Each structure stands twice: as structure tokens, then as C-alpha cells.
Amino acid sequence: MSSVPEYFGSMVFDDRVMKASLSDDVYRSLKKTIDEGAPLDRGVADAVAAAMKDWAVARGATHFTHWFQPLTGVTAEKHDSFITPSPDGRVIMEFSGKELIKGEPDASSFPSGGLRATFEARGYTAWDPTSYAFIKGKTLCIPTAFCSFGGEALDKKTPLLRSMEALNVQALRILKLFGKTDVKCVRTSVGPEQEYFLIDEKVFLERKDLIMTGRTLFGAKPPKGQEMSDHYFGVIKPRVAAYMADLNEELWKLGILAKTEHNEVAPAQHELAPIYTTTNVATDHNQLTMEIMQKVASRHGLVCLLHEKPFAGVNGSGKHNNWSMATDTGVNLLTPGETPYENAQFLLFLCAVIKAVDDYQDLLRLSVATAGNDHRLGANEAPPAVISIFLGDELTAIMDAIVNDAPYVGAEKTVMKLGANVLPNFNRDSTDRNRTSPFAFTGNKFEFRMLGSSNSIACANIMLNAAVAESLKIYADRLENATDFETALHEMIKKTFKDHRRVVFNGNGYDDAWIKEATEERGLLNLRTTPDALPALLNKKNVDLLVSLGIYSVSEIRSRYEITLDNYCKTVTIEGLTMVDMARKDILPAVESYVKDIAETAVAKNAIAPEVSGRYEKNLLAKLSRIVDEIDAATQRLDVSLVQLKTIGDVTEASVMIRDEILPRMTELRLVCDEAETLVAEKYWPFPTYEKILFSVR
């Protein structure tokens, strides 16, 4: 078998392949487009298409597709073969620059939020040369943007690229003021850690709720969950290890930098973390990773669950978005250096992030808002819905010293001595990690921890890039017109730290006292649910930001609002309908069957030994009879609410009803059904319990 370096990226038309298969002139022209955003020459496109086709066909590809990311949250592809008829009745394999650059999928059936009418079917895909083409199965996949006939973005890639360009423009202005004229490009980089659950396929197929919604709508807590913390970083079970090995190989072939794998906190929960790369590529890679995780699981008789909260009572799954900014010369702009207090460039970029997070905390919150993530945020497994920044002791002390015009005396490095001569001594990091913070500085990057495990990372990074770009723009406008750059720079850093100190919090984000302090004393927002968060997208300050930077048009912003809330409403409606179906067709008949048998047992005992009281049976029958009535009543109430929901045409109104009425009805039904599960004998229960699911992979 080949070694990893030999097959890594073997299914990617990457820089190595381009350099080997393209002429020097074509390669240089294409690199100028990729690295500097220069216009793409049509002749270059033809040459690239020919080389790409030859490379793909040599590796068994028969088709090509424009691979894009519509507003469904998953990827889309339409396959066309390379074959072209020849005069002698045979076929030849061809692929032109025109086919590479532009595709024409039907746009009418994808979510558009009113940007397109159903009868307006034409849409276009446009090649994104900054993300390498790759082979999946027998198909050459070409990453593309997706737009309507009128040019409106119907995807996640287009506004992400726009946001990256907006930040690049403003960051270059700042670096020029610091004399960094050799820098041609500033890119944001991301490494999204991906959490997921693995369960046995057999138990999955016996759970209607998992099949329909990706999460369990019913389930009593098992005797053992995550209380012992024995699963976290524990020994990986052979079946899971085999899955991870297979997954790594598939990802590495596609050039995806899968680096770290381990067991997570909850039983059956795991994590995969990549090395971070350019945000656009990282987004493409994460979409591919989620798809391949599920495909590989099927080969092993497993199911990979990406829902944010597939099981109540144990930790849900997130996706930690490690974000930074770097120049094309290799400098990470968020690296403090040995003396961060004296590193004015670092401090200014740090200020830009702090200001951005405070000014646009609502945009960051709504960028991760989904029905699934609403179950997770604020629990003791994920950050709260309140946005704050963790800087750590050293940077916070620097910040306070600047605000107070006081000298900063850096703390001496603490040497860690573990008390055994055989163990090495080492310097302690200048700051701890804070897993309760939504937005934590972790040495040379920020970790945005609020993303849900099934989310595309595009939305969060669009808003983060936009907010930071706006901060940098404000700084550049002021500093470019300053008569004394050094004085203006110092005052700007000082003012930012002073004005936005409220968003910095280094303590326990899980503490209820923090939520009270954040909202009542600091004035931070607490947008707990998707219906609470989404309306902020239409606030004037947010619309002005996104439009002025060229990231969205007004109509594109409105469409995202409509699509996201519509998705929320449909997701919860499907869950509610599934609950009603399971309660009526599965749970109630199971409980009734058990009641019947218990009643017959009581009669039989009384006939055999009338002197025996039958207290157990009577008490159990009384409980179960009550529960049957409560399940029936709760099911009826939920059903009536769901019928009423169908009459509401406005997504905003519908989402509010879901938050205030449907979800409480669902909780009410779940509680009584879960109580029934604890009383009914195991053989009567109609589907696998949490105990069987969470410990199904051995």
C-alpha cells in the first residue's frame, strides 16, 4: 500500500498537477488569477480544461460536475459525461474552457427567498479557480459559485468570497500604513473542528425519528451517560478506529488536512480536526468532510449523526471555527510575538476583532442560528447565546494598561515542574483555554465555538469577515488622514479597548451570574433562539454593513432571512409531525399492550390466590392509565397546534408560534412518553432505547 505522502491529494487537480500539466505561461496566468484576483483569460481556461480532463480521465473519471453550495445547507451537483460523438459513430472525450467556466443548472427548485419565481428556471454556476477541482467516484468535481439569471447569489460561496475580498482590501490598507508594501494579499484562514456521533446502522433504522429528523425526539436517560468522563479521550474502539482510518484515507486523497481524531465527551461521540487553510477552501473541505463521514460510516455498518443534539441528556455536537488572518508573505496577523505590548500592528488587528465582535454580536449570533443549534447553545456543553470574547490574563492586562496609560510589566514565564525527575520541565502558556467562551483567543487565532455540527461554516465566516473588515476600514480611514500616525495609532488602540471592554470576559460562561451581568450590567445581547436572532439581519446597521462592503445586496439579505426562517419552521414542523406519528402508532399501542398484559396478570393472580393483594399491578396500572391519557392529550394538543401552524403564511409569525407554542407542546409530549419508557417492560418498547443506541458500537 502507498504511504500517505504518496497518495495525499492524489484525487485533486492541485498546484503540483497544474505546474506539471500546464505550460509556463498558462500556469503563471492562472496563478495570478488565483493569488491576486486577476481576470481569467479564456485561452487559459481552454488549456486548463483540456489538462483537467486528461488528468481526470486517466484516473477513471467519466463525468464532470459543477459542484456548488446552494442555500439548502448541503452541496449540489449535476453530472455530464465527457463523451462527444465523432463522425465515425464512436465517441471522443472532450471538455472545453466554456464548460469549465460556466454551467447552467435549473435554479427554480433551490431556495431563493423570493429572488426567483418558480417559473424562472435559469441559473448559472461559475468556476472558482481558488478552490481545486477533485475527483469523487468517477466524477470530476469543479467547485463553483451559483447565481440566478439576474446575477443574485443563490449560494454560500459567492458571499463568502466577497467577504474575504472585503477584508483583504481593508487589511492591505492597514499594512501599507505599517510599511508592509510587499504584501499583496491577506487571507482569512479557518480550521473547523467537527464533532459527530457514530451509532450502529441497525438501531438507526429502527428509530423513525432519527431517520426523519436526524435526532431522537423521545428517549429516557440511560443509567449511565457521560457522568464518568470515561469516554472523553478514551481508548478508541476497534470498530471506530477502523472507520477513522478509512475516513482519513478518503479525506487525504482529496487533499483534506484531517489531523486530529479522538473520542468526545458523550458516549458514541467523536471529533475530527483539520489543519487550518484558506477560508474558502476550508469551507469546501468541511462540506466534503461531512459528506464523506456519512458515506464511510455506511461501509462499516454505522451511521454518522451530524445533528447538533441527537440525544437529550448528553452533550451535543458543535463545530469550532478556528479563525485567523495571514499575509501571502506568511505572517499571521494575530500572532502576538514575544512582546505583544510593543507589537502595535498585532494590537491594532486584535482591536479590529474586539470591536467587530462587540459592534456586530447580533450578526455573529444569527450566523449560527438553526433549529438544531438552539438545543445546544447555553447548555453545559456549548457556549451561551451571549457573545463575549476570552482574551486571557496577559492580553487583558495589556489592554487595561493601555486604557489606563499605565506601564505594563509582563509576568515572568512560569516553569512547569511536575515533581518527577524523569518528566521534563516546560514553560506554561501565557493564557489558559476557556471552553465556555463563544469567542476565545487561543494563542494566534480566535476560536468561534458557537457553530453547530451540521452547519456550513460559510455563514459564520461571512459575518466575521464582514465585521472585521468594517473595523479595519474605520481604522484605515482615520489613520490615512492622521497628521501624526504614531499618536493616532496609540489613541485608536486605547479608545477601542476602552469602548469595547464590555465584550471581554475571561470567566465561566456557564455561570448564570455571568448571563445576568452580561445582559443587565454590560448591555450585551442574549438572543436565545433562532426566531430571536434572525430579525437582527434586517436591522439597518447590519444591512448597511453588508451592502456597503459589497457582500450582499438588499434583496440577497432579505432572501437569507426568509430562507433561514423557512428552514427553521420546516425543520420543527417535521419533528412535530414525526412525534405525533410515533406517539399514536408506536408508543400508545406499546403502552396499551403492556397495560393489557399487566391487567391479565392481576386477574390471574387474583384467581389463583385471592388473598394476594396485587398491589404492584394495581399501582402500575394506575400510573400507566394516567400516562396513556396524558400521552393522548399531549399528542392531541401538539397535533392541533401543527394544524394551526399550516394556516400561517408569514415565516416570521410562524417561527414565533413555533418558539412559543409548538416547541413547548413537543417538550410536554416528550416528557410523558419518556416517563412511560421507564415503566414499560423493555420487550414492549417499540424502538431502541438510549442505552442500546449510545452503546451500540463495540
Secondary structure, 3 states (H helix, E strand, C coil): CCCHHHHCCCCEECHHHHHHHCCHHHHHHHHHHHHHCCCCCHHHHHHHHHHHHHHHHHCCCCEEEEEECECCCCCECCEEECEEECCCCCEEECCCHHHHHEECCECCCCCCCCCCCCCCCEEEEEECCCCCEEEECCEEEEEEEEEECCCCECECHHHHHHHHHHHHHHHHHHHHHCCCCCCCCEEEEEEEEEEEEEEEHHHHHCCHHHHHHCCCCCCCCCCCCCCCCCCCCCCCCHHHHHHHHHHHHHHHHCCCCEEEEEECCCCCEEEEEECCEEHHHHHHHHHHHHHHHHHHHHHCCEEEECCCCCCCCCCCCEEEEEEEEEECCCCECCCCCCCHHHCHHHHHHHHHHHHHHHHCHHHHHHCCCCHHHHCCCCCCCCCCCECCEECCHHHHHHHHHHHCCCCCCCCCCCEECCCCCCCCCEECCCCCCCCCCCEEECCCCEEECCCECCCCCHHHHHHHHHHHHHHHHHHHHHHHCCCCHHHHHHHHHHHHHHHCHHHECCCCCCCHHHHHHHHHHCCCCECCCHHHHHHHHHCHHHHHHHHHCCCCCHHHHHHHHHHHHHHHHHHHHHHHHHHHHHHHHHHHHHHHHHHHHHHHHHHHHHHHCCCCCCHHHHHHHHHHHHHHHHHHHHHHHHHHHHHHHCCCCCHHHHHHHHHHHHHHHHHHHHHHHHHHHHHCCHHHCCCCCHHHHHCCCC
